[in-house]
Amino acid sequence: MIGEESDDLREGVRQLCRRFPTEYWRRCDQEKKYPEDFVGAMTEAGYLAALIPEKYGGSGLGIHEASVILEEINRAGGNAAQCHAQMYTMGTVLRHGSDAQKSWWLPGIADGSIRLQAFGITEPGAGSDTTQLETTARRKGSTYEIRGQKIFISRVQHSDYLLLLARTTPIDRVSRRTEGLSVLMVDLRNALKHGLSVQPIDTMINHETNALFFDDVPVPVEYLIGEEGEGFSYILDGLNAERILIAGECLGDGYFFMDRSTAYARERVVFGRPIGQNQGIQFPLARAYAHLRAADLMRVRAAERFDRQEPSGEDANLAKLLASEASWEAANAAIQTFGGYGFATEYDIERKFRETRLFQVAPISTNLILTYIGEHVLQLPRSY
Ligand SMILES: Cc1cc2nc3c(=O)[nH]c(=O)nc-3n(C[C@H](O)[C@H](O)[C@H](O)COP(=O)(O)OP(=O)(O)OC[C@H]3O[C@@H](n4cnc5c(N)ncnc54)[C@H](O)[C@@H]3O)c2cc1C
């Protein structure tokens, strides 16, 4: 079980997180700052190289352990988004890059000297329908020229590279719309000097997300990952792992809400007794806890199957769905338990409340998970 075999790992991450109390995260949120010191400490401790094989300088751990690392960050009151990005975006390079590409990039990503934390899929027009994306990468001699627009692309200001999905063959020249898309590594510093502009988007959480405009940005052909035209399948085959990592982050948020709420409900005395003695406070917490524990079991099952290289699509999607809903339920129970104080920033509940809401929209919305379950698990007609 995840609890026992990951105890040392959990304890190590917890110890590191204690150096970054919630005041640190509150300040980052209020000042919209990137948690530079925290990401540096996690990198130095080797946690962000968890999924990189030892031969490239990582620790070669499984998705199971990686999801525990992210869970513990969120449980400690932090936000694992940046760590998730550095830990996981490299997966496409690892699975589909050439030996030369892996040797160029992975050791630097493992030791943090290269930051690959930006991932460019979403576009204003296509939205959830990725195959309709309109950003093109046109081959011109030894480069591809990128033209188009992306939206909600996070951490561009703190990343050396962007992993980009763009169309290399026009949609009217492919037999299936999933064909003709390609994955490219974009050197962001170089791109910023040659036609890339970045427009920050203010959001309700501290996520540093942006609109990107590509005006014939050149990318060397050596930066194409895998086969031209196969990019969509490369992105798809990383999704199960990502769902399990996100489930870990949701669970971490959920346990944070439970830890804080139960402590508060025991201590806060109103009408001469602790508020936690009232079933109106106790039951929503008990119910949220039950749902978190059930989601955790599904996360464990999905992670174990994934790490044994067994089919894990159903379990990974269920884990992400259940964990994101359980964390949101816990968030609601927490804000109710704290009463007015839940809205005061110094209690951290309102910040985590905002942060955990994201998981039902991004990186994949609940509706699209439900369409996956409907179509691929329940064999119902495709709804879109
Ligand atoms: C803070 C933040 C950070 C992000 N970071 C990144 C990033 O780094 N890189 C990146 O590529 N993207 C990023 N995203 C984008 C995110 O992945 C998308 O917002 C998400 O995939 C939904 O796409 P959309 O916003 O275009 O919604 P739309 O596709 O417009 O959908 C709107 C709503 O309609 C629903 N819907 C659409 N079609 C159907 C259907 N057929 N059936 C049922 N419901 C449907 C959706 O589920 C959703 O609830 C980020 C988003 C946010 C908010």
The ligand as an ORCA input file, in Angstrom:
! r2SCAN-3c Opt
* xyz 0 1
  C      -4.824     28.385    -14.561
  C      -4.775     27.594    -15.821
  C      -3.550     27.099    -16.265
  C      -3.488     26.399    -17.475
  N      -2.261     25.972    -17.933
  C      -2.188     25.400    -19.160
  C      -0.906     25.083    -19.729
  O       0.143     25.289    -19.102
  N      -0.873     24.557    -20.980
  C      -2.004     24.324    -21.731
  O      -1.896     23.840    -22.853
  N      -3.228     24.613    -21.208
  C      -3.347     25.156    -19.964
  N      -4.577     25.484    -19.447
  C      -5.759     25.296    -20.271
  C      -6.689     24.208    -19.803
  O      -6.122     22.942    -20.060
  C      -8.028     24.442    -20.521
  O      -8.604     25.618    -19.972
  C      -8.953     23.291    -20.392
  O      -8.428     22.182    -21.082
  C     -10.346     23.622    -20.951
  O     -10.256     24.216    -22.215
  P     -11.035     25.600    -22.492
  O     -10.704     26.533    -21.387
  O     -10.787     26.047    -23.877
  O     -12.547     25.208    -22.327
  P     -13.592     24.823    -23.475
  O     -13.052     23.747    -24.343
  O     -14.084     26.083    -24.107
  O     -14.753     24.191    -22.602
  C     -15.599     24.994    -21.741
  C     -16.458     24.043    -20.934
  O     -17.265     23.249    -21.832
  C     -17.037     21.880    -21.574
  N     -17.112     21.095    -22.825
  C     -16.487     21.341    -24.000
  N     -16.796     20.371    -24.884
  C     -17.585     19.480    -24.239
  C     -18.210     18.247    -24.596
  N     -18.091     17.725    -25.815
  N     -18.945     17.605    -23.667
  C     -19.099     18.121    -22.425
  N     -18.548     19.286    -22.029
  C     -17.788     19.947    -22.922
  C     -15.656     21.785    -20.976
  O     -15.499     20.615    -20.227
  C     -15.622     23.049    -20.122
  O     -16.204     22.808    -18.876
  C      -4.672     26.163    -18.229
  C      -5.896     26.642    -17.756
  C      -5.952     27.360    -16.579
  C      -7.283     27.893    -16.126
*
